[in-house]
Amino acid sequence: MPHMPTPPNNPAAKRIAVWLEPSQAEFVGETVDAAGLTLVGAGSPSKGQSGAAANRLKCEAFDDLRSALNEMPVDLIWLASTGDFGTKSDSLDARAVMVAAGRGVRVATTEPVPASALLLGPGGWAGETNDGLAGPTLRFVGTLRGSRWFREASEVLESFGQPRLVQVETWSAPEHGSLAARLLGAMDLLFGLLSEPESIDATIVAPGWHTGHRPNAPETLADLHGDLSATMRFSDGRAGVVSASNAAGRWNTTVTLVSHEGRLRLYDDGFEWIGPDGAKRDELRMTGRTRGGAKKSHAVTAAADSLGRLVDVQAPDFGPMPLEPVLAMSQAALLSARTGHPESPATIRRMMLTP
């Protein structure tokens, strides 16, 4: 049996263990601290790198994620990176998540789990009823729809009315997660605002494009990096646009909505509403300060807000991400990047139902 990190001396402290790449250590450490959590263990999906990750974070190392989900005495396990977790058609990973949920351990992930819409059923993540399945127990870290700035804009969004165009720009550095994480968050937001599109036309550009490294788009969301541009057409005539990258230097988010009430722009630190006459109707700017009063980066603030809410019994649970439509939309974008033609999430849904 692998050695499990021991809990801290303070029994009231909320304990977290993180699965990450060593290159993410600084970001993870700042986030855990900003969330007010106690880090008791770190491990890595990269072979032989768990010790390096734990050393950088000054905590104990673990090598087996499934064992950690089954046994580790913590309040929360964060998958800042996933490796091959959630990439197989067996249900072993989903079962481990269910064991964790059964013993009161929250499981949060930055990356898409599972890594493909086609694994939802075979992998034990989702189904017709979702009863006894792992997907609804997962919570996603740093998503746009779960962010503080989106919550703060809830009233103005209601007043703004139904948008006819939504443009999402979501940028980050590699340590904040993969391009798949940015894509999943954008699709989750678009699904919430506009529902499922009729078609998606997407292009993916590799980070090493300037060196001549131009691989084909992958078949799954696992280990997806670089830049993405996608245009979405909806059956009722509305439109959506996504520009995303995990190789864009630092974390920034801008969501622009256009309706008969003008233009509403949402940012990591607030929003601005311009009426159709050009006059400013409303505006909000947040401080971005976290525990201790220090100003943190938008990436740290977003992730810390997600993690902190998961262990705060007084914070309302926003519930699970609608994995089936969101993964179908993300998968359709990948398929479009591969074929060079618009693709439909409905096509992915039919593939999901094919034995």
Residue frames as qw, qx, qy, qz and C-alpha x, y, z in Angstrom:
[[0.000, 0.889, 0.458, 0.000, 0.00, 0.00, 0.00],
 [0.411, 0.521, -0.049, 0.746, 1.48, 3.41, -0.96],
 [0.317, -0.332, -0.467, 0.755, 2.31, 5.87, 1.79],
 [0.000, 0.804, 0.469, 0.366, -0.35, 8.54, 2.22],
 [0.161, 0.436, -0.250, 0.849, 0.43, 12.07, 3.44],
 [0.299, -0.426, -0.731, 0.441, -0.56, 12.71, 7.02],
 [0.063, -0.865, -0.393, -0.306, -3.09, 15.39, 7.94],
 [0.193, 0.573, -0.296, 0.739, -1.90, 18.65, 9.53],
 [0.243, -0.116, -0.733, 0.624, -1.81, 19.23, 13.28],
 [0.308, 0.145, 0.211, -0.917, -4.69, 21.69, 13.01],
 [0.273, 0.281, 0.920, 0.024, -7.80, 19.50, 12.67],
 [0.318, 0.737, 0.383, -0.458, -9.89, 22.47, 11.49],
 [0.024, 0.556, -0.488, -0.672, -7.67, 23.12, 8.47],
 [0.830, 0.458, 0.156, -0.279, -9.08, 22.14, 5.09],
 [0.504, -0.421, 0.662, 0.362, -6.60, 19.72, 3.55],
 [0.698, 0.646, -0.062, -0.303, -5.86, 19.49, -0.16],
 [0.626, -0.237, 0.616, 0.415, -3.75, 17.20, -2.32],
 [0.438, 0.749, -0.135, -0.479, -2.82, 18.17, -5.88],
 [0.783, 0.145, 0.511, 0.324, -2.00, 16.16, -9.02],
 [0.211, 0.941, -0.063, -0.255, 0.18, 18.40, -11.18],
 [0.773, 0.449, -0.104, 0.436, 3.19, 18.85, -13.42],
 [0.595, -0.385, -0.184, 0.681, 6.30, 20.24, -11.66],
 [0.236, 0.242, 0.227, 0.913, 6.12, 23.30, -13.95],
 [0.327, -0.663, -0.427, -0.520, 2.78, 24.16, -12.33],
 [0.568, -0.333, -0.584, 0.475, 4.17, 24.22, -8.78],
 [0.147, -0.044, -0.192, 0.969, 4.44, 27.99, -8.37],
 [0.397, -0.241, -0.330, -0.822, 0.92, 28.61, -9.67],
 [0.664, -0.365, -0.641, -0.121, -0.52, 25.75, -7.59],
 [0.480, -0.221, -0.530, 0.663, 1.26, 26.90, -4.44],
 [0.047, -0.041, 0.065, -0.996, 0.00, 30.48, -4.80],
 [0.518, -0.280, -0.471, -0.657, -3.53, 29.25, -5.49],
 [0.640, -0.346, -0.672, 0.136, -3.67, 26.90, -2.50],
 [0.325, -0.177, -0.406, 0.835, -2.37, 29.68, -0.26],
 [0.199, -0.113, -0.133, -0.964, -4.86, 32.22, -1.66],
 [0.611, -0.321, -0.559, -0.459, -7.70, 29.75, -1.05],
 [0.434, -0.555, 0.446, -0.552, -6.63, 29.35, 2.59],
 [0.974, -0.041, -0.154, -0.159, -6.09, 25.59, 2.25],
 [0.468, -0.640, 0.608, 0.048, -3.41, 23.36, 3.75],
 [0.714, 0.480, -0.469, -0.199, -1.43, 21.41, 1.15],
 [0.708, -0.452, 0.525, -0.138, -0.59, 17.93, 2.46],
 [0.701, -0.046, 0.659, 0.268, 0.37, 16.03, -0.69],
 [0.416, 0.710, -0.256, -0.507, 1.45, 16.42, -4.31],
 [0.681, -0.025, 0.690, 0.245, 1.89, 13.95, -7.12],
 [0.228, 0.573, -0.383, -0.688, 2.46, 14.07, -10.85],
 [0.883, 0.345, 0.229, -0.219, 1.08, 12.21, -13.87],
 [0.529, 0.711, -0.462, 0.029, 4.57, 12.40, -15.43],
 [0.944, -0.136, -0.258, 0.153, 6.60, 9.33, -14.55],
 [0.716, -0.066, -0.263, 0.644, 9.17, 9.95, -11.84],
 [0.141, 0.478, 0.004, 0.867, 8.15, 13.58, -11.27],
 [0.534, -0.712, -0.419, -0.180, 6.03, 13.30, -8.12],
 [0.667, -0.427, -0.217, 0.571, 9.04, 13.92, -5.88],
 [0.324, 0.145, 0.139, 0.924, 10.04, 17.02, -7.84],
 [0.249, -0.614, -0.392, -0.638, 6.51, 18.43, -7.64],
 [0.652, -0.663, -0.365, 0.048, 6.26, 17.74, -3.90],
 [0.622, -0.210, -0.128, 0.744, 9.71, 19.20, -3.22],
 [0.140, 0.339, 0.190, 0.911, 8.81, 22.45, -4.92],
 [0.448, -0.600, -0.296, -0.593, 5.62, 22.65, -2.88],
 [0.005, 0.377, -0.701, 0.606, 7.30, 21.50, 0.37],
 [0.777, -0.147, 0.255, -0.556, 4.84, 18.68, 1.06],
 [0.567, -0.182, 0.803, 0.030, 4.76, 14.90, 0.91],
 [0.325, 0.326, -0.635, -0.621, 4.73, 13.06, -2.41],
 [0.706, 0.131, 0.651, -0.246, 2.33, 10.42, -3.72],
 [0.055, -0.293, 0.749, 0.592, 2.53, 8.47, -6.98],
 [0.008, -0.295, -0.924, -0.242, -0.85, 6.77, -7.38],
 [0.284, -0.136, -0.045, -0.948, -3.84, 9.03, -8.06],
 [0.661, -0.284, -0.557, -0.416, -6.41, 6.26, -7.79],
 [0.584, -0.245, -0.651, 0.418, -5.06, 5.23, -4.40],
 [0.087, -0.004, -0.270, 0.959, -5.19, 8.85, -3.28],
 [0.476, -0.209, -0.282, -0.807, -8.82, 9.09, -4.38],
 [0.723, -0.258, -0.623, -0.146, -9.59, 5.86, -2.53],
 [0.730, -0.363, -0.465, 0.344, -7.70, 6.48, 0.70],
 [0.376, 0.256, -0.231, 0.860, -6.01, 9.85, 1.22],
 [0.268, -0.666, -0.597, 0.358, -7.23, 11.69, 4.36],
 [0.140, -0.056, 0.111, 0.982, -7.98, 15.07, 2.76],
 [0.334, 0.561, 0.470, -0.593, -10.97, 17.28, 2.11],
 [0.552, 0.770, 0.005, -0.320, -10.20, 18.04, -1.53],
 [0.648, -0.131, 0.549, 0.512, -8.15, 16.57, -4.39],
 [0.343, 0.819, -0.046, -0.458, -7.34, 18.94, -7.25],
 [0.763, 0.188, 0.461, 0.413, -6.33, 17.61, -10.66],
 [0.040, 0.815, -0.163, -0.555, -4.36, 20.59, -11.97],
 [0.327, 0.447, -0.713, -0.429, -3.09, 18.17, -14.62],
 [0.876, -0.020, 0.232, -0.423, -4.58, 14.81, -15.53],
 [0.173, -0.388, 0.873, 0.241, -2.11, 12.86, -17.67],
 [0.291, -0.039, -0.848, -0.442, -3.92, 9.72, -18.80],
 [0.133, 0.292, 0.781, -0.535, -6.60, 9.95, -16.10],
 [0.460, 0.576, 0.362, -0.570, -10.02, 9.94, -17.76],
 [0.302, 0.551, -0.530, -0.570, -8.67, 8.83, -21.15],
 [0.012, 0.112, -0.985, -0.128, -9.64, 5.14, -21.06],
 [0.560, -0.181, -0.463, -0.663, -12.85, 3.33, -21.90],
 [0.510, -0.285, -0.783, 0.214, -12.86, 1.30, -18.68],
 [0.357, -0.800, -0.233, -0.423, -14.56, 2.73, -15.58],
 [0.718, -0.232, -0.415, 0.509, -11.67, 2.43, -13.10],
 [0.221, 0.171, -0.142, 0.950, -10.99, 6.18, -12.97],
 [0.427, -0.452, -0.240, -0.745, -14.67, 7.00, -12.56],
 [0.767, -0.420, -0.485, 0.003, -14.99, 4.41, -9.79],
 [0.550, -0.089, -0.371, 0.743, -12.10, 6.02, -7.90],
 [0.084, -0.293, -0.008, -0.952, -13.84, 9.40, -8.12],
 [0.642, -0.453, -0.386, -0.484, -17.03, 7.81, -6.81],
 [0.726, -0.287, -0.505, 0.368, -15.13, 6.29, -3.87],
 [0.284, 0.076, -0.236, 0.926, -13.72, 9.72, -3.02],
 [0.350, -0.368, -0.182, -0.842, -17.18, 11.27, -3.18],
 [0.732, -0.388, -0.528, -0.188, -18.57, 8.50, -1.01],
 [0.659, -0.347, -0.419, 0.520, -16.14, 9.30, 1.79],
 [0.148, -0.925, -0.261, 0.231, -16.74, 13.04, 1.60],
 [0.444, -0.389, 0.322, 0.740, -13.70, 14.10, -0.47],
 [0.468, 0.805, 0.116, -0.346, -14.40, 16.70, -3.14],
 [0.659, 0.003, 0.499, 0.563, -12.69, 16.12, -6.50],
 [0.252, 0.881, 0.038, -0.399, -11.90, 19.20, -8.59],
 [0.714, 0.089, 0.456, 0.524, -10.28, 19.25, -11.99],
 [0.044, 0.642, -0.204, -0.738, -8.84, 21.94, -14.24],
 [0.079, 0.257, -0.778, -0.568, -8.79, 19.62, -17.25],
 [0.738, 0.036, -0.241, -0.630, -11.64, 17.91, -19.11],
 [0.092, -0.135, 0.972, -0.167, -12.54, 14.61, -17.43],
 [0.822, -0.017, 0.446, 0.355, -13.19, 12.48, -19.34],
 [0.222, -0.467, 0.395, 0.759, -11.00, 13.58, -22.24],
 [0.124, -0.020, -0.707, -0.696, -13.57, 12.74, -24.90],
 [0.621, -0.003, 0.101, -0.777, -17.33, 12.88, -25.25],
 [0.766, 0.134, -0.555, -0.294, -17.17, 9.31, -26.52],
 [0.397, 0.120, -0.813, 0.408, -15.88, 8.15, -23.11],
 [0.400, -0.319, 0.254, -0.821, -18.78, 9.52, -21.08],
 [0.886, -0.134, -0.060, -0.440, -20.80, 6.31, -21.14],
 [0.876, 0.158, -0.428, 0.154, -18.11, 3.61, -21.45],
 [0.361, 0.367, -0.537, 0.668, -15.96, 5.34, -18.83],
 [0.426, -0.511, -0.705, 0.246, -18.74, 5.50, -16.25],
 [0.177, -0.059, -0.170, 0.967, -18.92, 9.30, -16.17],
 [0.413, 0.223, 0.134, -0.873, -22.44, 10.03, -17.44],
 [0.062, 0.203, 0.946, 0.244, -25.53, 8.29, -18.75],
 [0.207, -0.532, -0.586, -0.576, -29.27, 8.64, -19.22],
 [0.528, -0.758, -0.366, -0.113, -29.97, 9.10, -15.50],
 [0.210, 0.685, -0.437, 0.543, -26.48, 9.95, -14.11],
 [0.762, -0.558, 0.147, -0.296, -27.39, 7.94, -11.01],
 [0.877, -0.336, 0.289, 0.184, -24.30, 6.33, -9.51],
 [0.729, 0.501, 0.087, 0.458, -22.03, 7.93, -12.11],
 [0.600, -0.338, -0.130, 0.713, -18.91, 10.00, -11.48],
 [0.280, 0.449, 0.274, 0.803, -19.43, 12.99, -13.78],
 [0.288, -0.804, -0.291, -0.431, -21.98, 14.81, -11.58],
 [0.696, -0.641, -0.150, 0.285, -19.63, 14.61, -8.57],
 [0.611, 0.078, 0.088, 0.783, -16.79, 16.43, -10.36],
 [0.016, 0.949, 0.187, -0.251, -16.33, 20.18, -10.09],
 [0.684, 0.461, 0.122, 0.552, -14.24, 22.19, -12.55],
 [0.464, -0.600, -0.104, 0.644, -11.66, 24.77, -11.50],
 [0.175, -0.425, 0.241, 0.855, -11.42, 28.25, -12.99],
 [0.278, 0.482, 0.738, 0.382, -14.39, 27.96, -15.36],
 [0.014, 0.231, 0.153, 0.961, -15.90, 31.11, -16.78],
 [0.490, -0.509, -0.452, -0.544, -19.49, 30.40, -15.75],
 [0.712, -0.507, -0.446, 0.193, -18.38, 29.55, -12.21],
 [0.461, 0.199, -0.214, 0.838, -16.22, 32.65, -11.80],
 [0.159, -0.544, -0.474, 0.674, -16.82, 35.46, -9.35],
 [0.057, 0.259, -0.217, -0.940, -17.09, 38.05, -12.13],
 [0.279, -0.224, -0.756, -0.548, -19.87, 36.05, -13.80],
 [0.302, -0.533, -0.749, 0.253, -21.73, 35.76, -10.49],
 [0.135, -0.457, -0.223, 0.850, -21.37, 39.50, -9.88],
 [0.163, 0.152, -0.414, -0.883, -22.89, 40.18, -13.31],
 [0.079, 0.319, 0.944, 0.028, -25.96, 37.96, -12.81],
 [0.171, 0.697, 0.495, -0.489, -28.41, 40.83, -12.34],
 [0.164, 0.639, -0.278, -0.698, -27.07, 42.90, -15.21],
 [0.041, -0.090, 0.903, 0.419, -27.11, 39.81, -17.46],
 [0.158, 0.516, 0.829, -0.145, -30.81, 39.37, -16.71],
 [0.165, 0.779, 0.203, -0.570, -31.50, 43.03, -17.49],
 [0.053, -0.475, 0.574, 0.665, -29.38, 42.90, -20.65],
 [0.781, 0.372, 0.089, -0.493, -31.72, 40.40, -22.25],
 [0.906, 0.103, 0.390, 0.130, -31.11, 37.55, -24.66],
 [0.148, -0.645, 0.473, 0.582, -27.84, 38.05, -26.56],
 [0.810, 0.549, 0.061, -0.199, -27.74, 37.55, -30.31],
 [0.673, 0.549, -0.399, 0.293, -23.94, 37.38, -30.42],
 [0.685, -0.700, 0.197, 0.042, -21.48, 36.14, -27.79],
 [0.628, 0.604, -0.410, 0.269, -17.72, 36.36, -28.23],
 [0.792, -0.600, 0.091, 0.069, -15.46, 34.62, -25.70],
 [0.482, 0.667, -0.476, 0.310, -11.75, 35.35, -25.39],
 [0.807, -0.572, 0.134, -0.061, -9.93, 33.15, -22.88],
 [0.535, 0.658, -0.453, 0.275, -6.14, 33.31, -22.57],
 [0.751, -0.632, 0.192, -0.015, -3.62, 31.70, -20.25],
 [0.109, 0.669, -0.735, -0.026, -0.08, 30.38, -19.84],
 [0.649, 0.106, -0.742, -0.133, 0.67, 26.61, -19.98],
 [0.174, 0.065, -0.818, 0.545, 0.94, 26.28, -16.18],
 [0.440, 0.044, 0.308, -0.842, -2.70, 27.38, -15.84],
 [0.708, 0.241, 0.618, -0.243, -3.93, 24.37, -17.81],
 [0.422, 0.073, 0.719, 0.546, -4.21, 23.08, -21.34],
 [0.226, 0.033, -0.371, -0.900, -5.98, 24.55, -24.34],
 [0.370, -0.336, -0.834, -0.233, -8.63, 21.90, -23.67],
 [0.242, -0.484, -0.615, 0.573, -9.33, 23.51, -20.29],
 [0.071, 0.311, -0.035, -0.947, -9.80, 26.91, -21.94],
 [0.303, -0.068, -0.678, -0.666, -12.03, 25.38, -24.64],
 [0.316, -0.402, -0.856, 0.076, -14.18, 23.48, -22.15],
 [0.119, -0.481, -0.447, 0.745, -14.77, 26.61, -20.07],
 [0.166, 0.224, -0.275, -0.920, -15.69, 28.65, -23.15],
 [0.350, -0.170, -0.788, -0.477, -18.13, 26.01, -24.41],
 [0.251, -0.443, -0.781, 0.363, -19.71, 25.71, -20.97],
 [0.022, 0.434, 0.208, -0.876, -20.34, 29.46, -20.94],
 [0.262, 0.136, -0.500, -0.814, -21.70, 29.51, -24.49],
 [0.302, -0.292, -0.890, -0.175, -24.00, 26.58, -23.79],
 [0.162, -0.495, -0.641, 0.563, -25.35, 28.42, -20.73],
 [0.085, 0.472, 0.032, -0.877, -25.93, 31.64, -22.68],
 [0.420, 0.374, -0.404, -0.721, -26.99, 30.39, -26.13],
 [0.905, 0.051, 0.339, -0.253, -27.63, 26.61, -25.82],
 [0.679, -0.143, 0.615, 0.374, -26.08, 24.07, -28.23],
 [0.219, 0.584, -0.339, -0.704, -24.99, 25.33, -31.66],
 [0.867, 0.414, 0.129, -0.246, -26.02, 23.82, -34.96],
 [0.855, 0.373, -0.080, 0.351, -22.46, 23.85, -36.30],
 [0.454, -0.809, 0.216, 0.304, -18.92, 24.74, -35.24],
 [0.723, 0.620, -0.094, 0.291, -16.12, 25.80, -37.58],
 [0.563, -0.791, 0.201, 0.134, -12.76, 25.68, -35.78],
 [0.659, 0.590, -0.357, 0.300, -9.02, 25.96, -36.36],
 [0.743, -0.639, 0.087, 0.177, -6.24, 24.91, -33.95],
 [0.458, 0.774, -0.351, 0.259, -2.72, 26.32, -34.23],
 [0.861, -0.226, -0.287, 0.353, 0.21, 24.58, -32.51],
 [0.367, -0.888, 0.051, 0.273, 2.44, 26.65, -30.18],
 [0.518, -0.411, 0.497, 0.562, 5.47, 25.78, -32.33],
 [0.614, 0.713, 0.339, -0.028, 3.89, 26.97, -35.59],
 [0.152, 0.937, -0.273, -0.156, 6.79, 29.38, -36.21],
 [0.344, -0.526, 0.758, 0.176, 9.25, 26.45, -36.17],
 [0.453, 0.241, -0.702, -0.493, 7.30, 24.48, -38.75],
 [0.016, 0.083, 0.960, -0.265, 5.69, 22.20, -36.15],
 [0.504, 0.068, -0.072, -0.858, 2.13, 21.93, -37.45],
 [0.076, 0.048, 0.995, -0.043, 0.54, 18.64, -36.34],
 [0.360, -0.396, -0.628, -0.565, -3.02, 17.65, -37.10],
 [0.495, -0.430, 0.252, -0.712, -5.62, 18.39, -34.45],
 [0.041, -0.147, 0.963, -0.222, -5.92, 15.48, -31.99],
 [0.419, -0.317, -0.750, -0.403, -8.92, 13.19, -31.67],
 [0.521, -0.642, -0.544, 0.145, -9.40, 13.84, -27.94],
 [0.132, -0.949, 0.022, -0.287, -8.96, 16.75, -25.57],
 [0.822, -0.479, 0.061, 0.301, -6.05, 15.09, -23.77],
 [0.576, -0.353, 0.263, 0.689, -2.79, 17.07, -23.90],
 [0.385, 0.739, 0.401, 0.380, -4.21, 19.74, -26.22],
 [0.375, -0.603, -0.041, 0.703, -2.08, 22.89, -26.39],
 [0.310, 0.160, 0.439, 0.828, -1.86, 26.00, -28.54],
 [0.226, 0.244, 0.072, -0.940, -4.44, 28.40, -29.96],
 [0.195, 0.411, 0.879, 0.143, -8.00, 27.90, -31.15],
 [0.265, 0.188, -0.050, -0.945, -10.48, 29.97, -33.10],
 [0.098, 0.327, 0.935, 0.101, -14.07, 28.80, -33.54],
 [0.336, 0.014, -0.102, -0.936, -17.25, 30.24, -35.00],
 [0.154, 0.252, 0.934, -0.202, -20.64, 28.83, -34.03],
 [0.343, -0.135, -0.394, -0.842, -23.93, 29.04, -35.88],
 [0.263, 0.152, 0.795, -0.525, -27.19, 28.50, -33.98],
 [0.157, 0.401, 0.853, 0.296, -30.44, 27.25, -35.46],
 [0.018, 0.840, 0.496, -0.219, -32.29, 30.43, -34.42],
 [0.419, 0.818, 0.101, 0.380, -29.85, 32.68, -36.29],
 [0.378, -0.900, 0.217, 0.014, -27.62, 33.72, -33.38],
 [0.722, 0.512, -0.366, 0.288, -23.83, 33.36, -33.38],
 [0.681, -0.706, 0.159, 0.115, -20.94, 32.60, -31.04],
 [0.574, 0.678, -0.376, 0.265, -17.19, 33.08, -31.37],
 [0.794, -0.576, 0.095, 0.171, -14.35, 31.60, -29.30],
 [0.488, 0.694, -0.427, 0.313, -10.72, 32.68, -29.28],
 [0.802, -0.578, 0.140, -0.061, -8.65, 30.65, -26.83],
 [0.620, 0.539, -0.494, 0.286, -5.02, 29.87, -26.07],
 [0.782, -0.611, -0.011, 0.124, -2.93, 28.37, -23.29],
 [0.712, -0.007, 0.114, 0.693, 0.22, 29.84, -24.85],
 [0.133, 0.816, 0.261, 0.498, -0.72, 33.51, -24.52],
 [0.259, 0.487, -0.363, 0.751, 1.54, 34.64, -21.69],
 [0.062, 0.008, 0.673, -0.737, -0.92, 35.22, -18.87],
 [0.038, 0.501, 0.862, -0.074, -4.52, 34.73, -17.83],
 [0.195, 0.211, 0.045, -0.957, -7.11, 37.14, -19.22],
 [0.191, 0.451, 0.869, 0.073, -10.79, 36.77, -20.02],
 [0.239, 0.248, -0.023, -0.939, -13.13, 38.97, -22.03],
 [0.213, 0.417, 0.877, 0.102, -16.70, 38.00, -22.88],
 [0.160, 0.179, -0.123, -0.963, -18.66, 40.33, -25.16],
 [0.238, 0.483, 0.841, -0.052, -22.43, 40.07, -25.56],
 [0.116, 0.047, -0.261, -0.957, -24.54, 42.03, -28.03],
 [0.096, 0.517, 0.846, -0.089, -28.32, 42.37, -27.74],
 [0.054, 0.754, 0.430, 0.494, -31.05, 44.91, -28.45],
 [0.449, -0.875, -0.151, 0.100, -29.93, 46.52, -25.16],
 [0.080, 0.924, -0.374, -0.001, -26.45, 47.30, -26.47],
 [0.698, 0.384, -0.556, 0.236, -23.06, 45.78, -25.66],
 [0.700, -0.668, 0.194, -0.164, -22.04, 44.09, -22.40],
 [0.595, 0.498, -0.578, 0.252, -18.39, 43.23, -21.78],
 [0.823, -0.561, 0.040, -0.078, -17.39, 40.96, -18.91],
 [0.385, 0.669, -0.562, 0.297, -13.82, 40.91, -17.60],
 [0.644, -0.063, -0.674, 0.357, -11.85, 39.06, -14.93],
 [0.242, -0.177, -0.494, 0.816, -12.39, 42.04, -12.64],
 [0.241, 0.465, 0.393, -0.756, -15.87, 43.26, -13.54],
 [0.392, 0.505, 0.705, 0.306, -18.10, 44.40, -16.40],
 [0.046, 0.348, -0.063, -0.934, -19.16, 47.36, -18.53],
 [0.355, 0.567, 0.742, 0.040, -22.57, 47.83, -20.17],
 [0.007, -0.243, 0.250, 0.937, -22.87, 50.27, -23.09],
 [0.504, 0.520, 0.545, -0.422, -26.40, 51.02, -24.26],
 [0.590, 0.472, 0.536, 0.376, -27.43, 51.15, -27.94],
 [0.141, 0.976, 0.127, 0.111, -27.19, 54.96, -27.72],
 [0.582, 0.502, -0.338, 0.543, -23.51, 54.74, -26.71],
 [0.322, -0.700, 0.301, -0.562, -24.10, 55.81, -23.12],
 [0.302, 0.170, -0.882, 0.321, -22.65, 53.77, -20.25],
 [0.646, -0.468, -0.325, -0.508, -25.48, 52.12, -18.32],
 [0.809, -0.569, 0.115, -0.094, -23.59, 50.20, -15.66],
 [0.531, 0.578, -0.552, 0.283, -20.06, 49.27, -14.61],
 [0.792, -0.593, 0.124, -0.070, -18.30, 47.27, -11.89],
 [0.520, 0.567, -0.577, 0.275, -14.63, 46.78, -11.05],
 [0.863, -0.489, -0.126, 0.003, -13.54, 44.33, -8.36],
 [0.255, -0.869, 0.423, 0.017, -10.34, 44.65, -6.32],
 [0.806, 0.374, -0.457, 0.047, -8.93, 41.19, -7.03],
 [0.066, -0.569, 0.683, -0.453, -7.60, 40.91, -3.49],
 [0.797, -0.154, -0.572, -0.119, -7.55, 37.56, -1.72],
 [0.771, -0.580, -0.226, 0.137, -6.61, 36.20, 1.71],
 [0.645, -0.320, -0.030, 0.693, -4.10, 38.50, 3.44],
 [0.099, 0.884, 0.134, -0.437, -5.05, 41.53, 1.34],
 [0.267, -0.427, 0.577, 0.643, -2.42, 40.97, -1.40],
 [0.648, 0.542, -0.068, -0.531, -3.46, 41.36, -5.01],
 [0.623, -0.114, 0.747, 0.202, -3.15, 38.09, -6.92],
 [0.076, 0.171, -0.668, -0.720, -3.09, 37.34, -10.63],
 [0.691, 0.080, -0.084, -0.713, -6.40, 36.65, -12.33],
 [0.665, 0.143, -0.723, -0.122, -5.36, 33.00, -12.78],
 [0.237, 0.033, -0.805, 0.542, -4.72, 32.52, -9.07],
 [0.358, 0.038, 0.330, -0.872, -7.85, 34.44, -8.09],
 [0.716, 0.092, -0.341, -0.602, -10.07, 32.35, -10.38],
 [0.646, 0.064, -0.759, 0.047, -8.69, 28.99, -9.27],
 [0.125, 0.048, -0.706, 0.696, -8.59, 29.94, -5.59],
 [0.511, -0.010, 0.126, -0.850, -12.21, 31.06, -5.73],
 [0.769, 0.051, -0.513, -0.378, -13.24, 27.68, -7.19],
 [0.557, 0.055, -0.769, 0.309, -11.29, 25.64, -4.61],
 [0.039, -0.096, 0.543, -0.833, -12.28, 27.78, -1.65],
 [0.623, -0.055, -0.039, -0.780, -15.97, 27.51, -2.44],
 [0.721, 0.038, -0.664, -0.193, -15.76, 23.71, -2.62],
 [0.509, -0.114, -0.727, 0.446, -14.73, 23.41, 1.02],
 [0.140, -0.079, 0.299, -0.941, -16.87, 26.28, 2.32],
 [0.020, 0.382, 0.919, -0.094, -20.06, 24.78, 3.74],
 [0.148, 0.658, 0.388, -0.628, -21.76, 28.18, 3.54],
 [0.138, 0.416, -0.470, -0.767, -21.05, 28.66, -0.19],
 [0.800, 0.322, 0.270, -0.429, -23.84, 27.43, -2.49],
 [0.497, -0.131, 0.766, 0.386, -22.90, 24.58, -4.81],
 [0.393, 0.474, -0.249, -0.747, -23.47, 25.57, -8.43],
 [0.890, 0.199, 0.346, -0.221, -23.80, 21.91, -9.36],
 [0.678, -0.108, 0.573, 0.448, -22.05, 19.87, -12.03],
 [0.143, 0.446, -0.446, -0.763, -21.07, 21.02, -15.48],
 [0.826, 0.357, 0.238, -0.365, -23.47, 19.71, -18.18],
 [0.416, -0.445, 0.694, 0.384, -20.82, 17.37, -19.51],
 [0.608, 0.345, 0.690, 0.187, -22.72, 15.79, -22.39],
 [0.414, 0.874, 0.242, 0.078, -23.49, 18.98, -24.37],
 [0.137, -0.922, 0.315, 0.182, -20.28, 20.77, -23.37],
 [0.521, -0.348, 0.710, 0.321, -18.03, 17.85, -24.31],
 [0.612, 0.507, 0.581, 0.178, -20.02, 17.31, -27.52],
 [0.241, 0.969, 0.034, -0.038, -19.41, 20.96, -28.46],
 [0.295, -0.765, 0.526, 0.227, -15.71, 20.71, -27.60],
 [0.634, -0.040, 0.730, 0.251, -15.38, 17.46, -29.54],
 [0.547, 0.733, 0.396, 0.077, -17.13, 19.00, -32.55],
 [0.051, 0.956, -0.243, -0.156, -14.56, 21.82, -32.51],
 [0.461, -0.473, 0.705, 0.260, -11.74, 19.24, -32.55],
 [0.644, 0.323, 0.672, 0.168, -13.41, 17.34, -35.39],
 [0.385, 0.908, 0.158, -0.050, -13.83, 20.56, -37.39],
 [0.142, -0.842, 0.469, 0.226, -10.15, 21.40, -36.91],
 [0.554, -0.193, 0.773, 0.240, -9.28, 17.94, -38.25],
 [0.547, 0.488, 0.657, 0.174, -11.64, 17.95, -41.26],
 [0.192, -0.097, 0.241, 0.946, -11.37, 21.64, -42.14],
 [0.258, -0.411, -0.573, -0.660, -15.17, 21.87, -42.34],
 [0.456, -0.342, 0.291, -0.768, -17.95, 22.93, -39.95],
 [0.371, -0.088, -0.923, 0.042, -19.09, 20.07, -37.73],
 [0.540, -0.505, -0.178, -0.649, -22.15, 19.56, -35.59],
 [0.257, -0.328, 0.752, -0.511, -22.37, 18.61, -31.90],
 [0.843, 0.087, 0.175, -0.501, -25.37, 16.53, -32.97],
 [0.752, 0.421, -0.506, -0.038, -22.96, 14.35, -34.96],
 [0.143, 0.392, -0.783, 0.462, -20.92, 13.76, -31.80],
 [0.592, -0.130, 0.473, -0.640, -24.08, 12.92, -29.89],
 [0.902, 0.234, -0.150, -0.330, -24.97, 10.25, -32.47],
 [0.563, 0.439, -0.665, 0.218, -21.47, 8.82, -32.15],
 [0.212, -0.359, 0.677, -0.607, -21.91, 8.74, -28.38],
 [0.775, 0.011, 0.314, -0.549, -24.99, 6.54, -28.80],
 [0.790, 0.392, -0.438, -0.175, -23.28, 4.12, -31.21],
 [0.885, -0.421, 0.198, 0.023, -22.08, 0.95, -29.41]]
